[in-house]
Amino acid sequence: WEFEAPTEALAASAVLVVLVLEGVRRCGGWPLLAGAALFGSYPLYAAYMPGFLWGTDYDLAGTIRIHAMGVESIIGIPMQVVANLVIGFVVFGSALTITGGGEFFMKLATALMGRSRGGPAKVAVVSSALMGSLSGSVISNVLTTGAITIPVMKRTGYPAHYAAAVEACASTGGTLMPPVMGAVAFIMASFLGVPYAEVMIAAFLPALLFYVALLMQVDGYAARKGLKGLAPEEIPSVLQTLKEGWSYLLCLGALIYMLLFMRMEAYAPWYATAVLLVLSMFRKQHRMNWARVQELLMDLGRNVGNLVAVLAGIGLVVGGLSYTGVAGAFSRELLLYAGDSVALMLIAGAVTSFVLGMGMTVSACYIFLSVLLAPALVQAGLNPLGAHLFILYWGMMSYVTPPVSLAAITAAGVAGADNTRTGLFAMRLGSVLFILPFLFVLNPSLILQGSVGWILLSATSALLAIWLFASALEGWLYRVGILGWPSRAVLLAAGATLIYPDPLTDVIGLAAIGSV
């Protein structure tokens, strides 16, 4: 029926395509609808396009058939992955929230980080990382954890725009942090044909480096401004917190064990959810009564509906480009223009990913670029997993970078801060995101591929470099204190030499540190 179908099937297919477009409008907004309509209708006019944009054309009936009944459009790999794998993790994330997991992670982060200088900002970073890694939703992370952390940061001396910027960056990084990473990790594993555990392991070190950089920056800011931690009476006991919330850690540990060692990607979240719901029945304050069951079902309906609608819309985009043959032509053209310059190709890929990320969700942007851009990067000799992570990182950059900066604008609304100023500070706090993708795509040891010795050298030099970058950006260095601009420039240069894992550049970078 993809090529020839009865009239009834064609009519039903047309209704499906219209409903998909309406779902995209409701869940993804007008920009995503415009993209889905433009590229989804591409087969109608592909034969009239110039150069590499030319492709195989279809009539209206043929276009409807390939979208509704073809295997590379609405019901393509992304939708198959959602049906087989992702919905289970959406259920687990919703169950975790409804049963009080968000409160526990917030309380745990406060117990661990609240006493240190700038404690509220560090609590925001840690709690948003924990919740974001499980939910994978940037905006919901800002609205849930940020509603608690931003007022506390403001109360302890952080300006509103800085508090909002910290929460925006911390929530955005949750889409990069294993074990769940939203829907993207599973889709990436399917595109690459590798186990999900391999993607999860590769993504761990870059995400950890990002959060370490964020913690160092908020610590440096607190030290320079003389900001203190929370009052002792506001900090819960670590042991008491763990005693109350051990069930969440048990479920999380069981989930990671089933993913990494038992390779049960499809069943792990369902088993973890079952354990979580059973354990919650033994705790009166989070027991699943009828009201909580209704809340869970409503939350699941929203999350799954949004996910399916957006992925169906991006399926129209992918289908339009795949069936006309333009997707492969785009990769060939990019290789031709870049020639032998890998740097030029990476810069072009970064700009393309960033621009497309402005109007799409992280999952939608990744899927689109994995079809158009990733093949060219892989054919240029780059590590396949590194190339796909490169696209993911640059695609989600627009969440914290003006003019779009959705995460920053959402956090600014919670904090009552100026949108533009919050976006600029979020871009500065998340500046390591501009560097990390180039590092791990050129140096696979940062995605834990290669010998143990080389991985340790790469991780150590990257950690030192991030420390220097954070110190330079915030103007404060441990055991030195407040820095002037000349010293900050030296630290930036030292970080640039240390960030590449080579003994010679490491020696130069360490010598530069000594001069400060």
C-alpha positions in Angstrom: 0.0 0.0 0.0 3.0 2.3 0.2 3.0 2.4 -3.6 -0.6 1.5 -4.5 -3.5 1.5 -2.1 -7.3 1.2 -2.2 -9.3 4.4 -2.0 -10.4 3.8 1.5 -6.8 3.4 2.7 -5.7 6.5 0.9 -8.5 8.5 2.5 -7.6 7.2 6.0 -3.9 8.1 5.3 -4.9 11.7 4.3 -6.8 12.0 7.6 -3.8 10.7 9.5 -1.4 13.2 7.9 -3.8 16.1 8.7 -4.1 14.9 12.3 -0.3 14.6 12.6 0.1 18.2 11.4 -2.5 19.4 13.9 -0.8 17.5 16.7 2.5 19.1 15.7 0.9 22.6 15.9 -0.5 21.9 19.4 2.6 20.2 20.9 5.5 21.7 18.9 4.2 25.1 18.0 4.0 27.0 14.7 7.8 26.9 13.8 7.8 23.0 13.9 4.5 22.9 12.0 6.0 25.1 9.3 9.0 22.8 9.0 6.9 19.6 9.0 4.6 21.1 6.3 7.4 22.4 4.2 9.6 19.3 4.1 6.7 16.9 4.3 5.3 18.3 1.1 8.8 18.3 -0.5 8.0 15.3 -2.8 5.4 17.4 -4.6 8.0 19.9 -5.9 11.4 18.1 -5.5 11.7 17.7 -9.3 11.6 21.5 -9.8 14.4 22.2 -7.3 18.0 23.1 -8.4 21.3 21.3 -7.9 21.5 18.9 -5.0 18.0 19.9 -3.8 16.6 18.1 -6.9 14.9 14.8 -6.1 12.3 12.2 -7.1 8.9 13.7 -7.2 5.5 12.2 -6.2 1.9 13.2 -6.9 -0.3 14.2 -4.0 -1.7 10.6 -3.5 1.8 9.1 -3.6 3.1 11.7 -1.1 0.3 10.8 1.3 0.9 7.1 0.9 4.6 7.2 1.6 4.1 9.3 4.7 1.3 7.3 6.2 2.3 3.8 5.1 6.0 4.0 4.4 8.6 2.8 6.8 10.8 6.0 6.7 8.2 8.7 7.6 5.6 8.9 10.4 6.1 5.2 11.3 9.9 5.4 11.0 12.8 4.4 13.4 12.1 7.2 15.9 8.4 6.2 16.3 9.4 2.5 16.5 11.9 3.3 19.2 9.3 5.3 21.2 6.9 2.4 21.0 9.4 -0.2 21.9 11.6 1.6 24.5 10.9 5.2 25.4 7.4 5.0 26.7 8.6 2.7 29.5 11.0 5.4 30.6 8.3 8.1 30.4 6.2 6.0 32.7 9.2 5.6 35.1 9.9 9.3 35.1 6.2 10.2 35.8 5.9 7.6 38.5 9.1 8.9 40.1 7.7 12.5 40.2 4.3 11.5 41.5 5.7 9.3 44.3 7.9 12.2 45.6 11.2 11.4 43.8 11.7 15.1 42.9 11.4 16.1 46.5 13.9 13.4 47.6 16.5 14.4 45.1 16.1 18.1 46.0 16.5 17.2 49.7 19.5 15.0 49.0 21.2 17.7 47.0 20.5 20.2 49.9 22.0 17.8 52.4 25.1 17.3 50.4 25.7 20.8 49.0 23.7 23.2 51.2 26.5 24.0 53.7 29.1 25.0 51.2 29.5 28.6 49.9 26.9 29.3 47.3 25.1 26.2 48.4 21.7 27.0 46.9 23.2 27.3 43.4 25.0 24.0 43.9 21.8 22.4 45.1 20.1 23.7 41.9 22.9 22.1 39.7 22.8 18.7 41.4 19.1 18.4 41.8 18.4 19.5 38.2 21.1 17.0 37.0 19.4 14.1 38.8 15.9 14.9 37.8 16.8 16.0 34.2 18.7 12.8 33.6 15.5 10.8 34.3 12.9 13.0 32.8 14.9 14.3 29.8 12.6 17.3 29.6 14.3 20.7 29.8 11.3 22.9 30.4 9.5 20.7 32.9 12.8 20.4 34.8 13.1 24.2 35.0 9.5 24.6 36.1 9.6 21.8 38.8 13.1 22.1 40.4 13.5 25.8 39.5 10.3 26.7 41.4 12.1 25.7 44.5 15.8 26.5 43.8 15.5 29.9 42.2 13.7 31.6 45.2 16.3 30.1 47.6 19.2 31.3 45.4 17.7 34.8 45.3 17.2 34.8 49.1 20.8 34.0 49.8 22.2 36.8 47.6 22.3 35.6 44.0 20.8 38.1 41.5 17.6 37.0 39.9 19.1 36.8 36.4 22.1 34.7 37.7 19.8 32.3 39.6 17.7 31.8 36.6 20.7 31.2 34.4 22.1 28.6 36.7 18.8 26.7 36.7 18.5 27.0 32.9 21.9 25.5 32.4 21.5 22.8 35.0 18.1 21.7 33.5 19.4 21.8 29.9 22.3 19.5 30.9 19.9 16.9 32.1 19.2 15.9 28.5 22.9 14.9 28.3 23.2 13.0 31.6 22.8 9.2 31.7 21.0 7.0 32.5 17.9 8.1 30.6 18.8 11.3 28.6 15.3 11.6 27.3 14.3 9.8 24.1 17.4 10.8 22.2 19.7 8.1 23.6 17.5 5.3 22.5 17.0 6.8 19.0 20.7 7.3 18.7 21.4 3.7 19.6 18.9 2.5 17.0 20.4 4.8 14.3 23.9 3.6 15.1 22.9 -0.1 15.6 24.6 -0.3 19.0 23.3 -1.3 22.4 21.8 1.5 24.4 24.4 0.9 27.2 27.2 1.9 24.8 25.5 5.3 24.2 25.0 5.7 27.9 28.6 5.0 28.7 29.9 7.3 26.0 27.7 10.2 27.1 28.7 9.9 30.8 32.1 11.7 30.9 31.2 14.8 28.7 28.0 15.3 30.8 30.0 15.0 34.0 32.6 17.5 32.8 29.7 19.9 32.0 28.3 19.7 35.5 31.7 20.0 37.1 32.3 23.2 35.1 28.9 24.5 36.2 29.7 23.7 39.9 33.1 25.4 39.6 31.6 28.5 38.1 28.9 29.0 40.8 31.5 28.3 43.5 33.8 30.9 42.0 31.0 33.4 41.8 30.0 32.8 45.4 33.7 33.1 46.5 34.1 36.4 44.7 30.8 37.9 46.0 31.2 36.5 49.5 28.0 34.4 49.3 27.3 31.9 52.1 25.5 28.6 52.2 22.2 27.8 53.8 21.5 28.2 57.5 22.2 25.0 59.5 18.5 24.6 60.4 17.6 24.5 56.7 19.9 21.6 55.9 18.5 18.1 56.4 20.6 15.2 57.7 22.2 13.1 55.0 21.6 9.9 56.9 18.0 10.8 57.6 17.4 11.8 54.0 18.8 8.5 52.7 16.8 6.6 55.3 13.6 8.3 54.0 14.4 8.0 50.3 16.4 4.8 50.0 13.6 3.3 47.8 14.3 5.9 45.0 18.0 5.0 45.0 17.2 1.3 45.0 14.9 1.7 41.9 17.5 3.9 40.2 20.2 1.4 40.9 18.1 -1.5 39.7 17.3 0.5 36.5 21.0 1.1 35.8 21.9 -2.5 36.5 19.2 -3.8 34.2 20.3 -1.4 31.4 24.1 -1.9 31.7 24.5 -5.5 32.7 21.3 -7.3 31.9 20.7 -5.4 28.6 17.0 -5.2 29.2 16.3 -1.9 27.6 12.7 -2.7 26.8 11.7 -4.1 30.1 13.9 -2.4 32.7 11.8 0.8 33.2 8.6 -1.3 33.6 10.2 -3.5 36.3 11.7 -0.4 38.0 8.4 1.4 37.9 6.6 -1.7 39.4 9.2 -1.8 42.3 8.8 1.9 42.8 5.0 1.8 43.1 5.1 -1.2 45.4 7.6 0.4 47.7 5.6 3.7 47.7 2.7 1.8 49.3 4.7 1.4 52.5 5.2 5.1 52.8 2.0 7.0 53.9 2.9 10.4 52.5 3.5 9.0 49.0 1.1 6.1 48.9 -0.7 5.7 45.5 -4.3 6.6 46.2 -6.9 7.3 43.6 -6.0 11.0 43.3 -2.3 10.2 42.7 -3.3 7.5 40.1 -5.3 10.1 38.2 -2.4 12.6 38.4 -0.1 9.9 37.1 -2.4 9.1 34.2 -2.8 12.7 33.3 1.0 13.3 33.4 1.6 10.2 31.2 -1.0 11.4 28.7 0.6 14.8 28.4 4.2 13.4 28.1 3.5 10.6 25.7 1.1 12.7 23.6 3.7 15.5 23.3 6.5 13.1 22.4 4.5 11.1 19.8 3.1 14.2 18.2 6.5 15.9 17.8 8.2 12.7 16.5 5.4 12.1 14.0 5.9 15.6 12.7 9.6 15.2 12.4 8.9 11.9 10.7 7.2 13.9 7.9 10.4 15.9 7.5 12.6 12.8 7.4 10.3 11.0 5.1 10.1 13.9 2.6 13.9 14.1 2.4 14.5 10.3 2.4 12.0 9.3 -0.3 13.1 12.1 -2.7 16.8 11.2 -2.1 17.8 14.7 -1.0 19.0 13.5 2.4 21.9 11.5 0.8 22.6 14.3 -1.6 22.9 16.8 1.2 25.6 14.7 2.9 27.5 14.3 -0.4 27.4 18.0 -1.1 28.7 18.9 2.4 31.6 16.5 1.9 32.3 18.1 -1.5 32.3 21.6 -0.2 34.4 20.9 2.9 37.0 19.0 0.9 39.6 17.5 3.2 38.9 20.0 6.0 37.4 18.2 9.0 37.4 21.5 10.9 35.4 23.2 8.2 32.9 20.4 8.2 32.5 20.4 12.0 32.0 24.2 12.1 29.4 23.9 9.3 27.7 21.1 11.3 27.8 23.1 14.5 26.2 26.1 12.9 23.5 24.0 11.1 22.7 22.1 14.3 22.5 25.3 16.3 20.2 27.1 13.8 17.9 24.1 13.4 17.8 23.6 17.2 16.2 27.0 17.6 12.8 25.8 16.2 12.8 22.2 17.4 12.9 20.0 20.5 16.2 18.2 21.1 14.8 14.9 19.9 13.4 16.4 16.7 16.6 18.3 15.9 18.7 15.2 16.5 16.6 13.0 14.3 16.6 15.6 11.5 20.4 16.1 11.6 21.2 12.4 12.0 19.6 11.9 8.6 21.2 14.9 6.9 24.5 15.7 8.6 25.7 12.6 10.6 26.5 10.5 7.5 28.8 13.2 6.1 30.7 13.5 9.4 31.1 9.7 9.6 32.2 9.5 6.0 34.8 12.1 6.8 36.5 9.6 9.1 35.1 10.8 12.5 34.0 8.5 15.2 30.3 7.6 14.6 29.2 7.8 18.2 31.2 11.0 18.7 29.6 12.5 15.5 26.1 11.7 16.7 26.8 13.2 20.2 28.3 16.2 18.5 25.0 16.8 16.7 23.0 16.3 20.0 25.1 18.8 21.9 24.9 21.5 19.3 21.2 20.9 18.7 20.3 21.6 22.4 22.6 24.6 22.6 19.7 27.0 21.6 18.0 26.2 25.0 20.5 28.5 26.7 21.7 30.8 23.9 19.8 33.9 22.7 17.8 34.8 20.7 15.6 31.7 21.4 17.0 30.4 24.8 13.7 28.6 25.8 15.2 27.3 29.1 16.6 30.7 30.0 13.3 32.5 29.2 11.3 30.0 31.3 13.7 30.3 34.2 13.6 34.1 33.9 9.8 33.9 34.2 10.1 32.0 37.4 12.8 34.4 38.8 11.1 37.6 37.6 14.3 38.5 35.7 15.1 40.1 32.3 14.9 37.5 29.5 17.9 38.8 27.5 20.2 39.2 30.4 19.3 35.8 31.7 20.0 34.3 28.3 23.4 36.0 28.1 24.4 34.8 31.5 23.2 31.2 30.8 25.3 31.2 27.6 28.3 32.2 29.7 27.7 29.6 32.3 27.1 27.0 29.7 30.1 28.1 27.5 31.8 24.7 28.1 29.1 23.2 25.9 30.6 25.1 22.9 34.0 23.4 23.5 33.1 19.8 24.6 31.6 18.6 21.3 34.7 19.5 19.3 36.8 17.7 21.9 35.1 14.3 22.0 34.4 14.2 18.3 38.2 14.6 17.6 39.3 12.7 20.7 37.2 9.6 21.3 38.9 8.8 24.6 36.6 11.5 26.1 33.7 9.2 25.2 35.5 6.4 27.0 36.8 4.7 23.8 40.5 3.6 23.7 43.1 2.5 26.2 42.6 3.1 29.9 45.8 5.2 30.1 44.8 7.5 27.3 41.3 7.9 28.7 42.7 8.9 32.1 45.1 11.4 30.5 42.3 12.9 28.4 39.9 13.1 31.4 42.5 14.7 33.7 43.7 17.3 31.1 40.0 18.1 30.3 39.2 18.5 33.9 42.1 20.8 34.6 41.2 22.8 31.5 37.6 23.2 32.6 38.8 24.4 36.0 40.9 27.0 34.4 38.1 28.1 32.1 35.7 28.4 35.0 38.3 30.4 37.1 38.9 32.7 34.2 35.2 33.3 33.5 34.3 34.0 37.1 37.6 35.9 38.0 38.5 33.8 41.0 41.1 31.1 41.5 41.5 28.7 44.5 44.3 29.8 46.8 44.9 33.0 44.8 41.6 34.8 45.2 40.2 37.5 42.9 41.9 37.7 39.5 42.5 40.7 37.2 41.9 40.5 33.5 45.6 39.8 32.6 45.6 36.7 34.9 42.2 35.7 33.5 43.6 35.8 30.0 46.6 33.7 31.0 44.2 31.1 32.5 42.1 31.0 29.3 45.3 30.4 27.3 46.5 27.7 29.7 43.1 26.0 29.5 43.2 26.0 25.8 46.6 24.2 25.8 45.5 21.7 28.5 42.2 20.8 26.8 44.0 18.9 24.1 45.5 15.7 25.6 49.2 15.8 24.6 52.1 15.8 27.0 53.7 18.8 25.4 50.6 21.0 25.6 50.0 19.8 29.1 53.4 21.0 30.2 52.9 24.4 28.6 49.5 24.7 30.3 50.8 23.8 33.7 53.7 26.3 33.3 51.2 29.0 32.5 49.3 28.2 35.7 52.4 28.7 37.7 52.9 32.2 36.3 49.6 33.2 37.8 
